[in-house]
Amino acid sequence: MPGRPRPLAFWDARRERVLTAACAEAAEAGVDGLTLDRVARRAGMSKGALQYAFGSKEELVGGLARWLLFTIYSEGVGAQDPDEPRSLREVVDALSRGLGGDEDRLVALVSLLATARRSPSAAAALAAFYAEADPRIAAALQEAGVDVPRDELMALARGVRGVVLGMFTHWTVFPQSRSREDVAREIGVVLERLVAGARERTAA
């Protein structure tokens, strides 16, 4: 007689356990060093149980990328009311909170960014993250007084996102005795200059 089916909460908890273990492994060994065997051992389950959730390393990498980026987004920009106008500083601070909230998570993300060119799943997760974040940044730029054609506005939004991700990535690799808060302040300085220049071009 077959057993009773597991509740959905059981599978959600197992998936969370696998992704937490995969994040720790990616932070320690990089995505290239991540294996299903190592993740299963860290998660305290058999490899077969892990493969029930993620059938291959590529599936796991994609799942990890989506989970990391969703967590970063939901803890930062996603926590804001989408219908309420936000200043560029507020949006950047929110992105910084999401990125800087957990060091292992940030290190794992840097490793994932490095593999996105050869991992379709990681690339798709990044594309989904950008699709959520870029319009928020563009709206904040407009609130800051940047009045340019739509294509230029979205180019500026991508530039802002690149500054935030790039400066946090460099900090993760080589902190230079700076804290996450120091990096967030430096990002603010760079973006203030960027927005000031865009405003001047708008006025001209």
C-alpha positions in Angstrom: 0.0 0.0 0.0 1.6 3.3 -1.0 2.4 5.8 1.7 0.6 9.1 2.1 1.9 11.8 -0.3 4.2 14.4 1.3 2.7 17.9 1.9 4.0 20.7 -0.3 5.7 22.3 2.7 7.9 19.2 3.0 9.2 19.6 -0.6 9.6 23.4 -0.2 11.7 22.8 2.9 13.8 20.2 1.2 14.4 22.5 -1.8 15.4 25.3 0.6 17.8 23.0 2.3 19.4 22.0 -1.0 19.8 25.6 -2.1 21.2 26.8 1.2 23.8 24.0 1.0 24.5 24.8 -2.7 25.1 28.5 -1.8 27.6 27.5 0.9 29.4 25.2 -1.5 29.5 27.8 -4.3 30.9 30.4 -1.8 33.6 27.9 -0.7 34.5 26.2 -4.0 33.0 28.3 -6.7 30.3 27.0 -9.1 32.9 25.0 -11.1 33.8 23.1 -7.9 30.2 22.5 -7.0 29.1 18.9 -7.3 25.8 17.2 -6.5 27.6 14.8 -4.2 29.1 17.7 -2.1 25.8 19.5 -2.0 23.9 16.4 -0.9 26.4 15.7 1.9 26.2 19.3 3.1 22.4 19.2 3.0 22.4 15.9 4.9 20.6 13.9 2.3 21.3 11.3 -0.4 22.3 12.3 -3.9 19.1 10.6 -5.1 17.0 12.7 -2.9 18.7 15.8 -4.1 18.2 14.8 -7.7 14.5 14.5 -7.1 14.5 18.3 -6.8 17.3 19.1 -9.2 18.1 16.4 -11.8 21.5 17.8 -12.9 24.1 20.2 -11.9 22.9 22.7 -14.6 19.4 22.5 -13.1 20.9 23.1 -9.6 23.0 26.1 -10.9 19.9 27.7 -12.4 17.8 27.1 -9.3 20.6 28.6 -7.2 20.9 31.6 -9.4 17.1 32.2 -9.3 17.0 31.7 -5.5 19.9 34.1 -4.8 18.7 36.8 -7.1 15.1 36.5 -5.9 16.3 36.8 -2.3 18.5 39.8 -3.1 15.6 41.4 -5.0 12.9 40.6 -2.4 15.0 41.8 0.5 15.9 45.0 -1.3 13.9 46.6 -4.1 11.1 44.1 -3.9 10.3 45.1 -0.4 9.3 48.5 -1.6 5.8 49.5 -2.7 6.0 49.3 -6.5 3.3 52.0 -6.8 5.1 54.5 -4.6 7.7 56.8 -6.3 11.2 56.2 -5.0 14.3 58.3 -5.3 17.4 56.9 -7.0 19.2 56.8 -3.6 16.3 54.7 -2.1 16.5 52.2 -4.9 20.3 52.0 -4.8 20.2 51.6 -1.0 17.6 48.8 -1.4 19.8 47.0 -4.0 22.8 47.4 -1.7 20.8 46.0 1.3 19.9 43.0 -0.8 23.4 42.4 -2.1 25.2 43.1 1.2 22.8 41.2 3.5 24.8 38.0 3.5 28.5 37.6 2.6 28.3 33.9 1.6 25.4 34.8 -0.7 27.3 37.6 -2.3 30.4 35.4 -2.9 28.2 32.7 -4.4 26.6 35.3 -6.6 30.0 36.5 -7.9 30.8 32.9 -8.8 27.5 32.5 -10.6 28.0 35.7 -12.6 31.3 34.3 -13.8 29.5 31.2 -15.2 26.5 32.9 -16.8 28.1 32.9 -20.2 28.2 29.1 -20.3 25.2 28.3 -18.1 21.9 28.9 -19.9 20.0 28.5 -16.6 22.1 31.1 -14.8 21.8 33.5 -17.7 18.0 33.1 -17.7 17.9 33.9 -14.0 20.0 37.0 -14.5 17.8 38.1 -17.4 14.7 37.7 -15.1 16.4 39.7 -12.3 17.3 42.5 -14.7 13.8 42.6 -16.1 12.5 43.3 -12.6 15.2 45.7 -11.4 15.8 47.9 -14.4 12.3 49.4 -14.7 12.5 50.3 -11.0 15.8 52.0 -11.5 14.5 53.8 -14.7 11.5 55.1 -12.7 13.8 56.4 -10.0 16.0 58.2 -12.6 12.9 60.0 -13.9 12.0 60.9 -10.3 15.5 62.4 -10.0 14.8 64.7 -13.0 16.4 62.7 -15.8 14.2 63.4 -18.8 15.7 61.5 -21.8 14.3 59.3 -24.6 13.2 55.8 -23.4 16.1 53.9 -25.0 18.6 56.3 -23.3 16.8 56.1 -20.0 17.0 52.3 -20.0 20.7 52.5 -21.0 21.2 54.7 -17.9 19.3 52.2 -15.8 21.5 49.4 -17.0 24.5 51.5 -16.1 23.3 52.2 -12.6 22.7 48.5 -12.1 26.1 47.7 -13.5 27.7 50.2 -11.1 26.0 48.6 -8.1 26.7 45.0 -9.1 30.2 45.8 -10.3 31.3 47.7 -7.2 30.0 45.0 -4.9 31.6 42.3 -7.0 35.0 44.1 -6.8 34.5 44.5 -3.0 33.8 40.8 -2.6 37.0 39.9 -4.5 39.2 42.6 -2.9 37.7 44.5 0.0 40.6 46.9 0.6 39.7 47.1 4.3 36.2 48.6 3.5 32.9 47.5 4.9 29.7 46.8 2.9 28.5 50.2 4.2 31.6 51.9 2.8 30.9 50.4 -0.6 27.2 51.5 -0.5 28.4 55.1 0.3 30.9 55.0 -2.6 28.2 53.8 -5.0 26.1 56.7 -3.9 28.9 59.2 -4.8 29.4 57.6 -8.2 25.7 57.6 -9.0 25.2 61.2 -7.9 27.8 62.2 -10.4 26.2 60.1 -13.1 22.7 61.5 -12.5 24.0 65.1 -12.3 25.6 64.6 -15.7 22.4 63.2 -17.1 20.4 66.1 -15.7 22.9 68.6 -17.3 22.5 66.9 -20.7 18.7 67.1 -20.2 18.8 70.8 -19.4 21.0 71.5 -22.4 
